[in-house]
Amino acid sequence: MVEMTRAEFEDAVRDALDEIPAELAAMMDNVVVLVEDSPPADEPDLLGLYEGTPLTERGDFWASGSLPDRITIFRLPTLDFCEDRDDVVEEVAVTVVHEIAHHFGIDDERLHALGWG
């Protein structure tokens, strides 16, 4: 397991978000990105999770009082999966892009086809 403090991991997530093109970031709507240590117990190897209603599925009903969508990046399985700090930074960037893609309505099958699986 790679040693990295929570603050260092959060910095890696922040850096990954900073790499999202401004035009794309501006189109993100009502979404929050969080860091948690561990994923749900039934998916212990999960590196990231998108929870919400993708932009492609939102209608007029959605806007009134909806809670923000959530993108959660899981620290401990990422540190366990990676071999070194550089690998963590790269994996965090891939995971952030992957989960943001879900916010835009891109499913896992399409992400795999694009090389972001």
Steps between C-alpha positions, in 0.01 A plus 500: 500500500625847410538735797318829443323722752140594446608859430748384234233279342250788503764713326528232229122510452506881489781492243303252288197730510720794400599306186138479380467741204329824607226461238412157637522606864264790426238253374504298823185579692413444866773246573734465797825302509587330827782284634417210729740244642297189423235400246176321588564165671350305210751653252833514686711552186299796366721801423225751417124532495254733327161539668240723345306578188717538189459825308357303207211375718403821674168654415299791630399297806861458607595861565267581787672421826727221381799414712839517328628196314793338681830381364694316768863398460607225740846540651588164655419271205683742268810495721477121519458464121795723407873429511635849576401865539520573128269206438256641759496840330437337162229267633324785681495700176353204308241438773397866511454509122308172511255624764455840334418315178214328687374846600484578127307179432783286363465138615773249588475321165571821308777599744670163446475546124665842537779357715380644832379171648 
